[in-house]
C-alpha cells in the first residue's frame, strides 16, 4: 500500500480543522510550509481534488503519514489492552475487591453524611 500524507490545518476562533491528502511527502511538505509561512487568505488543493481556502488565522499545521499513524494507533491499542490485562490481574488479587466486589462488606451504604 502506498503512503498517503495528510496536511491538517487548524484555523479560526473555533479551531476548525480541515485536511488535504497527498501522494508524496514533497508535495505535502510544500503545502504545509506555504500554509505555515503565510497567514493571509490562500487557496490550496491536494492530489485528490480537495480544495481548501483559509480565510481566518491559521493556528497550526500538521503533516502526518497515514500509514505511520495507523502503526501508532495499533501500538496504542496494544498498550491499552496490556493496561487492561494488568488492571484485571491486580484487581483479582485485591482483598477488598475479592470480598465484596468493591462494595463495603458489612455496613450498608456509604454516605457523606455521618449517621444517615
C-alpha positions, 0 to 999 in steps of 0.5 A: 500500500502506498503512503498517503500524507495528510496536511491538517490545518487548524484555523479560526476562533473555533479551531476548525480543522480541515485536511488535504491528502497527498501522494508524496511527502514533497508535495505535502511538505510544500503545502504545509510550509506555504500554509505555515509561512503565510497567514493571509487568505490562500487557496490550496488543493491536494492530489485528490481534488480537495480544495481548501481556502483559509480565510481566518488565522491559521493556528497550526499545521500538521503533516502526518503519514497515514500509514505511520499513524495507523502503526501508532494507533495499533501500538496504542491499542496494544498498550491499552489492552496490556493496561487492561490485562494488568488492571484485571490481574491486580484487581483479582488479587485485591482483598477488598475487591475479592470480598465484596466486589468493591462494595463495603462488606458489612455496613450498608451504604456509604454516605457523606453524611455521618449517621444517615 
